[in-house]
Amino acid sequence: MSVNALEEHEGDYRARQIRLGTWIAVGVIVIGAVRVHLDWQGGPLLVAGIGVIAVAQGAMALLPWRRLVFEPWLQPVLTVWWAANLAVLLAFTAYDVAALAIYPAGVTLILASTAALASERAVIGIGLASLAGYVSLVLTRDRPVAGTLAALTLALMAGVMWFCARTASNRRRLDTARLSAERRIEALLETSSDAVIAVHPTSGVTYSSPSVRTVLGYEQAFVTGDLLTDITHPDFLPTVMEWWLSVANGVPGFSARVESRIRRADGTWIHADVIGTNRLDDPSLQAAVISIRDITERKELEDELTRQAFADSLTGMPNRALFRDRLEHAIARNRRGGGRITLLLVDLDDFKLVNDSLGHTAGDQLIATTALRLHQQLRAADTLARLGGDEFAILVEDVTEVEAMDLGDRLLAAIRRPLRLGNREVVCTASIGVATAKAGDGDDGPDPGELLRNADLAMYAAKAAGRDRYALFDPAMYADILREADERAELERALAAEEFVVYYQPIVDLPTSRLIGVEALVRWEHPLRGLVGPNAFIPLAESTGLIVPLGRWVLRQACRQLAQWCADYPDTERIRMNVNLSARQFQHEGLVEEVGQILAETGVNPHQVVLEITESLLMQDTDSTIETLGRLKQLGVRLAIDDFGTGYSSLSYLKRFPVDILKIDRSFVDGIDTEHGDATLAEAVVQLGRALQLQTVAEGIETQEQWSTLQDLGCEFGQGYLFAKPGAAETIASILGGAKPS
């Protein structure tokens, strides 16, 4: 049974006592009325008895009975009330006995009855027996009215004695249940994870739960208000005191929470979550209840999660988020103090080659070693962070530009030192971008994003200048970026508006100059600049990735045109359509599917389509390249190596590639009739093609001498201005109609 249930049960029981007392009072009044008619001498006694009973009943009706469970000092009030009732009844009994002149028996019966009421159950039997004897004596007398009165009085006294016995029994049962509930609560508090303490603002600690030993390590008797203050960490004491005042002075039921650090009895510090509730108005408590929970494990977990969120897992140094935060704080100090901020972005050169050739473990070792070397060159106040991958950021305050340049030289030298990765010695270099800012750079000073962007632009400038160097940010770099962004936007718009057009350059059979195919070449019909050649926009399309949709559009247009020519000129079923694939386009994941879709959509014979790929592209990720080439061959298209001889492919690799055609780069053709070396190289390519059963096509033929020499070397096909310049589809249609290219 809970304490609340005990209180409710006690209240119900007290209500029954009040009702019974009321009945007794009514009975006494009735008896008194009878006595007044019989003997006027009973009047004063009746008035006195009724007055006592009325006062007792009124007091008992107003008492908060629920508080009797917790406030034993109110028990005497209850005793006085019962005594008053019993005194009146005993007085009437004594009066009747005296009136009956049964002196010895009356005194004996009065004493026995009183002892029975006083000792409750122990002598109830004696009391009842005495009362029974008294009744028998009265009934034998020749006074019927007095006998009736005595019988009523004795009946009321018997009821009172029974109720007193019942009260004592219930009281013992309630006390037993209360003790059991209290022991159960104590046991629960002892095993609780919270230490519960009751504190009065002036009296101090009035209660502490057994769990105080578990949470704080102190015995209950030693927990005082001064101890609670002493074990609070000084850094948290002002906050805790302010919290305590808010709880102690708050409205009843007000609750507040605070986090603190508390020293246990063994000297260790714990993080604690403290909740205080104002229960000063509760008569049973009259204190503020404080609950203390040890949250050290939770705080340590939160700290670890915070560290992981703001620290790089490999190097342990700040990550991008924390670096950005420190940069913002540095800029705020810069605005107040007028100092200089220097930001350096460090990017390792060719880090991908280390990962690809030596594995990711070696790459991680290189990153960790580089971080250590960079850290050794910095001051304690400087911030070094890893932004991700092989990119680091360094924040330096209050250094001049010369000092920043000197730091850049030292960082490059530290990174350049040889490093052994596994069984290989590696020399790594880096490119560093440097950006500075000082107070007065704009109304609000430098912006973190702007400073990072400036350092990033300078870093890319260092890479473009040859790597293994640093570069200082120049506003012109930003102008170049803006120009490139504008050009990209213009290129995207042109692609959406289909401002591009495909021109075609004939490929001829060298001995007969007969047209055997064309190469598709894209041009830009700019609304303001007119026809723009590929050199003006292809590099930008490559760097921005727009070459992928542009190349897809060129392939589709070329195949549609080939299908149209085949429909218009039946003799053109053997004409080839050469289309260039850029490096970005070849590496595009959906290339093979897109080529297959275009072939099916246009209905051209796949064998008439030749896809040209540069030699340098073939050497990137060889296994993957061979797989892609094989899948393209399965579609039925033919493959050509463009600009052959300018790359670094070996014969063993060339044998593995499923190619059909070698195109001799125009750099060899230019001097083929004047430079002996060029003729030798061109002849070597022709002989290599013959040995591998590959067709050879010479590019850039512009003179009769070049044409004649290539025929003597055995080259089969060629293209160049000597035969025809790139032209619109209508120009090629006129050639297909019967005329030779001119």
NUNU-514593 format. One line per 10 residues: number of its first residue (from 1); their letters; for each residue x, y, z of C-alpha. Coordinates in steps of 0.001 Angstrom, whole numbers. Example, Ala and Ser with C-alpha at 12.3 -4.5 7.8 and 13.67 -1.06 7.14 Angstrom:
BEGIN
1> AS> 12300 -4500 7800 | 13670 -1060 7140
# end
This chain:
BEGIN
1> MSVNALEEHE> 0 0 0 | 1419 3406 -989 | 1722 6360 1377 | -1056 8167 -489 | -3320 5138 -100 | -2528 5028 3609 | -3447 8679 3943 | -6775 8129 2182 | -7542 5094 4345 | -6699 7077 7493
11> GDYRARQIRL> -8985 9902 6415 | -11888 7534 5789 | -11363 5979 9196 | -11354 9364 10928 | -14609 10211 9182 | -16181 7103 10669 | -14917 8169 14109 | -16637 11520 13716 | -19904 9871 12717 | -19764 7480 15698
21> GTWIAVGVIV> -18964 10361 18051 | -22008 12159 16724 | -24199 9156 17426 | -22840 8948 20960 | -23579 12631 21487 | -27143 12162 20317 | -27530 9210 22669 | -26203 11198 25602 | -28578 14043 24813 | -31503 11618 24788
31> IGAVRVHLDW> -30381 10111 28056 | -29901 13543 29538 | -33384 14598 28504 | -34856 11615 30272 | -32769 12368 33344 | -33979 15946 33478 | -37545 14751 33789 | -36585 12332 36484 | -34261 14454 38488 | -33467 18142 37995
41> QGGPLLVAGI> -30047 17519 39479 | -28891 15926 36183 | -29412 19161 34264 | -26029 20806 34984 | -24240 17588 34219 | -26148 17246 30950 | -25269 20785 29859 | -21589 20254 30708 | -21477 16987 28818 | -23144 18404 25719
51> GVIAVAQGAM> -20760 21375 25738 | -17683 19190 25924 | -18987 16909 23190 | -19884 19862 20929 | -16426 21432 21294 | -14696 18105 20688 | -16873 17281 17662 | -16321 20733 16142 | -12563 20541 16609 | -12418 17068 15128
61> ALLPWRRLVF> -14531 18078 12121 | -12055 20861 11287 | -8849 18926 11763 | -6984 17871 8560 | -7077 14159 9254 | -4654 13263 6517 | -1911 15086 8385 | -2358 12796 11391 | -470 10113 9454 | 2665 12267 9380
71> EPWLQPVLTV> 2219 14446 12490 | 2015 12272 15651 | 1746 15333 17882 | -1935 15605 16878 | -2702 12236 18476 | -3277 13796 21937 | -6103 15826 20436 | -7794 12601 19434 | -7252 11183 22921 | -8779 14267 24560
81> WWAANLAVLL> -11787 14003 22306 | -12443 10402 23206 | -11807 11127 26872 | -14367 13907 26822 | -16990 11611 25359 | -16208 8808 27778 | -16111 11164 30756 | -19672 12278 30115 | -20889 8708 29772 | -19090 7583 32916
91> AFTAYDVAAL> -20499 10561 34817 | -24006 9585 33879 | -23334 6011 34848 | -21871 7032 38188 | -24878 9236 38850 | -27261 6391 38128 | -25323 3991 40255 | -25286 6424 43171 | -28977 7052 42749 | -29611 3340 42929
101> AIYPAGVTLI> -27578 3177 46127 | -25552 214 44915 | -22343 1611 46292 | -19912 -1341 46420 | -21070 -2917 43212 | -21280 431 41406 | -17738 1478 42277 | -16436 -1905 41253 | -18251 -1819 37941 | -17113 1741 37190
111> LASTAALASE> -13476 864 37839 | -13696 -2326 35781 | -15323 -519 32857 | -12751 2268 32963 | -9902 -274 32979 | -11485 -2061 30047 | -11611 1149 27988 | -8060 2143 28971 | -6419 -1174 28208 | -8494 -1829 25058
121> RAVIGIGLAS> -8558 -5479 24071 | -6662 -6863 27035 | -9522 -6382 29496 | -12472 -5945 27177 | -13820 -9218 28436 | -13654 -8019 32036 | -15365 -4767 31138 | -18162 -6508 29291 | -18636 -8956 32160 | -18832 -6099 34672
131> LAGYVSLVLT> -21309 -4272 32504 | -23412 -7400 32225 | -23446 -7696 36041 | -24337 -4032 36329 | -27248 -4441 33944 | -28513 -7458 35894 | -28371 -5507 39141 | -30242 -2564 37716 | -32903 -4670 36097 | -33627 -6426 39423
141> RDRPVAGTLA> -34393 -3106 41087 | -37874 -1831 41265 | -37167 1273 39236 | -38058 633 35571 | -37233 4120 34323 | -33855 4111 35962 | -33279 605 34649 | -34071 1670 31128 | -31756 4628 31451 | -28965 2472 32786
151> ALTLALMAGV> -29477 -61 29997 | -29171 2662 27360 | -26070 4035 29007 | -24473 623 29185 | -25308 -53 25533 | -23596 3160 24520 | -20573 2319 26640 | -20390 -1149 25086 | -20418 422 21630 | -17669 2821 22605
161> MWFCARTASN> -15524 12 23971 | -15994 -2017 20786 | -15113 950 18646 | -11990 1674 20718 | -10860 -1903 20299 | -11517 -1708 16561 | -9645 1578 16397 | -6586 126 18113 | -6585 -2869 15755 | -6874 -676 12663
171> RRRLDTARLS> -4191 1640 14000 | -1736 -1231 14404 | -2578 -2501 10917 | -2139 956 9386 | 1131 1477 11240 | 2395 -1873 9950 | 1404 -1013 6369 | 2984 2429 6711 | 6259 993 7979 | 6245 -1531 5129
181> AERRIEALLE> 5666 1221 2571 | 8421 3339 4098 | 10856 418 4023 | 9916 -251 384 | 10481 3395 -535 | 13825 3375 1261 | 14856 244 -636 | 13880 1814 -3951 | 15742 5009 -3128 | 18807 3030 -2106
191> TSSDAVIAVH> 18978 1319 -5505 | 17996 4451 -7434 | 20442 6039 -9851 | 19509 9429 -8400 | 20568 10829 -5056 | 17507 12501 -3485 | 18081 15249 -923 | 15557 17460 888 | 16955 20905 1724 | 15329 23682 3716
201> PTSGVTYSSP> 16542 27211 2937 | 17398 27887 6586 | 17542 24481 8286 | 19754 22859 5643 | 19523 19201 4645 | 16541 17515 6311 | 16710 14213 4406 | 19097 12331 2123 | 18309 9041 407 | 20491 5925 813
211> SVRTVLGYEQ> 21512 6263 -2863 | 23692 9212 -1806 | 26331 6628 -944 | 26185 5222 -4484 | 26085 8489 -6412 | 28297 10720 -4255 | 30126 8241 -2028 | 29115 10007 1216 | 27188 8585 4156 | 23744 10070 4686
221> AFVTGDLLTD> 24656 11569 8055 | 27477 13640 6527 | 25394 15247 3771 | 24868 18882 4769 | 24275 22148 2954 | 27904 23147 3435 | 29070 19824 1993 | 26952 20302 -1116 | 28572 23696 -1640 | 32084 22400 -1014
231> ITHPDFLPTV> 31850 19501 -3484 | 30566 21714 -6337 | 33257 22619 -8867 | 34254 26300 -8560 | 33568 26890 -12258 | 29967 25784 -11790 | 29326 27260 -8326 | 27923 30652 -9480 | 25491 28963 -11851 | 24446 26425 -9214
241> MEWWLSVANG> 23861 29125 -6587 | 21703 31110 -8996 | 19767 27920 -9760 | 19244 27213 -6034 | 17883 30710 -5399 | 15410 30316 -8272 | 14175 27012 -6801 | 14018 28182 -3166 | 12254 31447 -4037 | 10028 29980 -6716
251> VPGFSARVES> 6324 29312 -6487 | 5204 26003 -4953 | 5810 23168 -7371 | 8379 25153 -9392 | 11073 22902 -10883 | 14404 23791 -12510 | 17354 21875 -13911 | 21086 22612 -13945 | 24229 20729 -14955 | 27206 20764 -12619
261> RIRRADGTWI> 30453 19029 -11768 | 30589 17414 -8340 | 33495 15887 -6435 | 32785 12431 -5037 | 34083 11258 -1672 | 36962 9436 -3415 | 38131 12693 -5029 | 36953 11971 -8565 | 34839 14504 -10440 | 31553 13585 -12058
271> HADVIGTNRL> 29154 15439 -14321 | 25754 15707 -12658 | 22267 16563 -13837 | 20547 18290 -10901 | 16784 18860 -10692 | 15232 20915 -7888 | 11527 21153 -7019 | 10033 23588 -4532 | 7957 21625 -1968 | 8246 24133 876
281> DDPSLQAAVI> 4447 24406 1125 | 4029 20661 1657 | 3562 20152 5451 | 5065 16674 5267 | 8244 17945 3541 | 8676 21708 3958 | 11804 21547 1833 | 13115 21721 -1713 | 13616 18250 -3151 | 16886 17926 -5091
291> SIRDITERKE> 17600 14980 -7389 | 21237 14421 -8452 | 22025 12044 -11328 | 25499 11030 -12519 | 25685 11780 -16274 | 29457 11390 -16658 | 29186 8601 -19239 | 26673 10593 -21270 | 28856 13709 -21203 | 31911 11704 -22224
301> LEDELTRQAF> 29937 10234 -25120 | 28752 13709 -26128 | 32326 14993 -25962 | 33501 12096 -28115 | 30757 12716 -30662 | 31656 16404 -30679 | 35317 15539 -31167 | 34427 13259 -34064 | 32212 15953 -35561 | 34982 18557 -35433
311> ADSLTGMPNR> 38151 16467 -35749 | 39645 14536 -38630 | 39604 10805 -37898 | 42964 10086 -39562 | 45121 12912 -38236 | 43171 14022 -35159 | 43477 17660 -36232 | 40521 20023 -36753 | 38290 19289 -39722 | 36616 21715 -42097
321> ALFRDRLEHA> 33758 22597 -39715 | 36034 23415 -36769 | 38479 25275 -39002 | 35650 27412 -40350 | 34598 28215 -36774 | 38131 29224 -35777 | 38475 31283 -38926 | 35299 33192 -38061 | 36595 33883 -34539 | 39922 35046 -35929
331> IARNRRGGGR> 38135 37407 -38310 | 36088 38792 -35405 | 39310 39490 -33480 | 40765 40972 -36637 | 37891 43444 -36898 | 38393 44591 -33311 | 42170 44646 -33208 | 43129 45498 -36759 | 45565 42592 -37206 | 46338 40541 -40286
341> ITLLLVDLDD> 45020 37065 -41065 | 46863 34735 -43416 | 45250 31597 -44818 | 47268 28916 -46606 | 45675 26030 -48520 | 48017 23087 -49085 | 47153 20461 -51720 | 49426 17498 -52408 | 50447 16998 -56040 | 49533 13677 -57705
351> FKLVNDSLGH> 48257 12152 -54478 | 45900 9953 -56501 | 48893 8205 -58085 | 50113 7159 -54637 | 46701 5753 -53756 | 46365 3939 -57078 | 49901 2524 -57209 | 50684 1837 -53529 | 47190 1451 -52062 | 45066 3438 -49651
361> TAGDQLIATT> 47103 2375 -46617 | 50153 4054 -48089 | 48009 7071 -48954 | 46822 7338 -45341 | 50426 7091 -44140 | 51410 9895 -46512 | 48564 12094 -45228 | 49462 11464 -41572 | 53168 12139 -42160 | 52423 15298 -44116
371> ALRLHQQLRA> 50185 16546 -41297 | 52996 15981 -38791 | 55546 17763 -40975 | 53245 20733 -41467 | 52549 20936 -37745 | 56265 21054 -36964 | 56631 24246 -39015 | 53880 26151 -37194 | 53622 28123 -33995 | 51507 26972 -31067
381> ADTLARLGGD> 48904 29665 -31797 | 48506 28659 -35456 | 45692 26374 -36589 | 46283 23405 -38894 | 43268 21524 -40262 | 42598 18804 -42778 | 39772 19887 -45040 | 39465 16486 -46696 | 41373 14175 -49013 | 44871 15580 -49520
391> EFAILVEDVT> 43966 19193 -48756 | 45124 21037 -45623 | 44408 24546 -44349 | 46603 26702 -42121 | 45417 29798 -40253 | 48149 32200 -39168 | 47554 35529 -37442 | 49682 38667 -37216 | 52391 37838 -39754 | 53640 39991 -42582
401> EVEAMDLGDR> 53482 38989 -46220 | 57222 38263 -46213 | 56809 35993 -43185 | 53921 34218 -44916 | 56094 33625 -47999 | 58888 32297 -45796 | 56391 29936 -44150 | 55298 28739 -47585 | 58911 27913 -48513 | 59413 25991 -45268
411> LLAAIRRPLR> 56199 24021 -45751 | 57168 23048 -49312 | 60626 21954 -48165 | 59154 19865 -45337 | 56714 18111 -47660 | 59424 17521 -50253 | 61574 15419 -47913 | 61700 11745 -49055 | 59301 9374 -47328 | 59403 5603 -47235
421> LGNREVVCTA> 56028 3989 -47892 | 56281 245 -47564 | 59368 -808 -49490 | 59429 2275 -51707 | 60841 5741 -51166 | 58479 8472 -52340 | 59072 12183 -52875 | 55866 14198 -52692 | 55304 17839 -53561 | 52491 20267 -52895
431> SIGVATAKAG> 50877 23392 -54258 | 50059 26158 -51772 | 47643 29048 -52160 | 48106 32040 -49861 | 45437 34646 -49121 | 45642 37456 -46575 | 43167 39864 -45039 | 43458 42740 -42623 | 41183 45230 -40899 | 39635 47678 -43282
441> DGDDGPDPGE> 39178 45226 -46167 | 35578 46199 -46748 | 32992 47629 -44378 | 32738 44494 -42254 | 36199 43085 -42853 | 36993 39839 -44664 | 34402 37113 -45124 | 35413 33519 -44238 | 34013 32121 -47464 | 35721 34796 -49510
451> LLRNADLAMY> 39065 34188 -47809 | 38841 30444 -48424 | 37892 31043 -52036 | 40844 33385 -52552 | 43287 30857 -51106 | 41744 28145 -53270 | 42186 30243 -56413 | 45808 30915 -55499 | 46393 27202 -54916 | 45071 26328 -58380
461> AAKAAGRDRY> 47256 29073 -59831 | 50261 27395 -58186 | 49297 24084 -59783 | 48852 25697 -63169 | 52297 27319 -62828 | 54025 23953 -62474 | 53264 22702 -58944 | 55699 22368 -56025 | 55299 26072 -55315 | 53104 28620 -53609
471> ALFDPAMYAD> 51137 31460 -55139 | 49760 34628 -53539 | 46188 35542 -54325 | 45776 38234 -56941 | 42377 39839 -57667 | 43016 39071 -61335 | 42566 35393 -60463 | 39039 36152 -59380 | 38428 38014 -62616 | 39572 34929 -64540
481> ILREADERAE> 37158 32785 -62531 | 34316 35171 -63234 | 35154 35135 -66917 | 35260 31351 -66908 | 31917 31236 -65082 | 30395 33552 -67662 | 31789 31432 -70483 | 30414 28298 -68860 | 26976 29870 -68508 | 27126 30976 -72133
491> LERALAAEEF> 28184 27487 -73215 | 25304 25927 -71272 | 22896 28345 -72902 | 24288 27557 -76356 | 23930 23840 -75715 | 20311 24283 -74628 | 19577 26462 -77668 | 21431 24087 -80041 | 23651 26839 -81398 | 26225 24226 -82432
501> VVYYQPIVDL> 26606 22777 -85907 | 28503 19746 -87202 | 30971 20169 -90050 | 32433 17217 -91912 | 35978 16785 -93320 | 36424 14155 -96032 | 38735 11155 -95582 | 40014 9807 -98925 | 41771 6801 -100331 | 45291 8132 -101012
511> PTSRLIGVEA> 45997 6258 -104273 | 42670 7225 -105860 | 41552 10255 -103774 | 38144 8581 -103597 | 35934 9592 -100645 | 35767 6755 -98108 | 34479 8640 -95080 | 34184 11897 -93149 | 35180 13123 -89711 | 32522 14998 -87752
521> LVRWEHPLRG> 33843 18290 -86289 | 31726 20576 -84118 | 31501 24340 -84568 | 29686 27041 -82565 | 27451 29427 -84426 | 27721 32245 -81911 | 24981 34866 -82256 | 27541 37694 -81870 | 30944 36262 -82775 | 29823 34188 -85715
531> LVGPNAFIPL> 31264 30734 -86424 | 33648 29771 -83590 | 36219 26998 -83965 | 36592 24124 -81451 | 39801 25475 -79895 | 37772 28359 -78421 | 35286 26250 -76455 | 36308 22560 -76354 | 38889 23042 -73509 | 36236 24846 -71422
541> AESTGLIVPL> 33704 22120 -72176 | 36267 19514 -71094 | 37083 21253 -67798 | 33452 21880 -66894 | 32106 18486 -67936 | 29829 19975 -70580 | 31778 17962 -73154 | 29695 14917 -72191 | 26292 16279 -73324 | 27979 18133 -76210
551> GRWVLRQACR> 29727 14968 -77432 | 26476 13029 -77138 | 24729 15665 -79274 | 27487 15556 -81935 | 27324 11740 -82144 | 23549 11810 -82562 | 23703 14530 -85242 | 26466 12700 -87149 | 24567 9398 -87114 | 21374 11101 -88273
561> QLAQWCADYP> 23288 12722 -91129 | 24891 9403 -92081 | 21445 7769 -92157 | 20170 10601 -94368 | 23086 10243 -96826 | 22601 6479 -97008 | 18938 7040 -97814 | 19670 9710 -100438 | 22712 8045 -102043 | 22582 4231 -102171
571> DTERIRMNVN> 26254 4060 -103159 | 27305 5496 -99782 | 26697 2335 -97758 | 30476 1968 -97318 | 31054 5571 -96189 | 32501 5909 -92663 | 31431 8463 -90059 | 34317 9275 -87686 | 33313 10861 -84363 | 35754 11911 -81624
581> LSARQFQHEG> 35244 10771 -78013 | 36792 13064 -75386 | 38445 11728 -72256 | 35549 12879 -70054 | 33035 11348 -72427 | 34907 8028 -72609 | 35039 7824 -68811 | 31316 8575 -68539 | 29582 5607 -66938 | 26728 5392 -69415
591> LVEEVGQILA> 28790 5800 -72607 | 28209 2323 -74078 | 24473 2459 -73417 | 24210 5938 -74967 | 26091 4848 -78133 | 23856 1786 -78470 | 20735 3907 -78036 | 21852 6405 -80710 | 22677 3606 -83156 | 19252 2057 -82628
601> ETGVNPHQVV> 17503 5426 -82784 | 19094 6494 -86102 | 19166 3030 -87675 | 22692 3360 -89133 | 24954 398 -89735 | 27252 292 -86666 | 30157 -824 -88892 | 30031 2552 -90646 | 30630 4408 -87355 | 34246 4952 -86228
611> LEITESLLMQ> 34854 6258 -82715 | 38204 8084 -82364 | 40030 7941 -79009 | 43340 9619 -78153 | 46381 7504 -77379 | 46920 9122 -73966 | 43348 8305 -72957 | 43919 4612 -73599 | 46684 4495 -71000 | 44428 5631 -68148
621> DTDSTIETLG> 43196 2706 -66031 | 44099 162 -68715 | 41923 -2722 -67541 | 38817 -542 -67368 | 39665 984 -70760 | 39985 -2431 -72393 | 36631 -3461 -70918 | 34903 -343 -72282 | 36493 -768 -75709 | 35370 -4387 -75790
631> RLKQLGVRLA> 31778 -3420 -74998 | 31841 -793 -77763 | 33164 -3372 -80241 | 30263 -5623 -79326 | 27941 -2889 -80625 | 29583 -3280 -84044 | 31358 93 -84246 | 35002 452 -85284 | 37666 2094 -83117 | 40511 4385 -84118
641> IDDFGTGYSS> 43481 5741 -82131 | 43721 9460 -82880 | 47031 11400 -82839 | 48982 8147 -82700 | 52680 8573 -81948 | 52300 11504 -79545 | 51491 9323 -76538 | 53410 6660 -74684 | 51635 3401 -75404 | 53810 346 -75779
651> LSYLKRFPVD> 53438 -2396 -78362 | 52257 -4837 -75705 | 49403 -2506 -74725 | 48537 -1793 -78335 | 48085 -5496 -78988 | 45583 -5689 -76142 | 43392 -2840 -77417 | 40635 -3961 -79858 | 41250 -1071 -82284 | 40906 -1043 -86084
661> ILKIDRSFVD> 42602 2158 -87287 | 45757 4175 -86462 | 45662 7893 -87301 | 49111 9442 -87840 | 49340 12779 -86041 | 49713 15825 -88266 | 52925 16800 -86434 | 54639 13906 -88262 | 52981 14757 -91581 | 54074 18439 -91525
671> GIDTEHGDAT> 57748 17618 -91993 | 57434 14314 -93784 | 58834 15718 -97064 | 61566 17842 -95450 | 62557 16226 -92133 | 64053 12757 -92406 | 63043 11927 -88854 | 59373 12677 -89467 | 59348 10453 -92523 | 60958 7666 -90523
681> LAEAVVQLGR> 58397 7962 -87739 | 55507 8024 -90205 | 56897 4947 -91944 | 57223 3193 -88566 | 53574 3847 -87794 | 52535 2553 -91218 | 54614 -591 -90777 | 53239 -1091 -87256 | 49700 -837 -88597 | 50471 -3328 -91337
691> ALQLQTVAEG> 52016 -5742 -88794 | 48959 -5493 -86539 | 46574 -5581 -89517 | 45320 -2077 -88762 | 44385 602 -91281 | 46414 3838 -91236 | 45089 7350 -91831 | 47362 10415 -92146 | 46027 13722 -90815 | 46789 17264 -91966
701> IETQEQWSTL> 47848 16601 -95570 | 48248 19995 -97230 | 50760 19562 -100091 | 51214 17290 -103044 | 54653 16298 -101729 | 53173 15071 -98432 | 50544 13123 -100373 | 53143 11545 -102619 | 55498 10633 -99761 | 52714 9033 -97726
711> QDLGCEFGQG> 51719 6923 -100730 | 55343 5805 -101108 | 55396 4817 -97403 | 52325 2657 -97917 | 49773 4793 -95988 | 46251 3867 -97126 | 44068 6854 -96261 | 44405 10535 -95496 | 42626 13795 -94813 | 43607 17443 -94957
721> YLFAKPGAAE> 43130 20767 -96701 | 44771 19338 -99824 | 41597 17294 -100381 | 38921 19377 -98656 | 38321 21649 -95710 | 35630 20817 -93151 | 32281 21814 -94602 | 28588 21672 -94012 | 26531 18584 -94753 | 25455 20061 -98089
731> TIASILGGAK> 29099 20215 -99248 | 29600 16530 -98512 | 26301 15747 -100254 | 27630 17338 -103452 | 30720 15134 -103233 | 28608 12035 -102680 | 26669 13060 -105778 | 29665 12265 -107979 | 32325 14922 -107639 | 35726 14309 -106065
741> PS> 36686 16416 -103035 | 38425 19629 -103982
# end
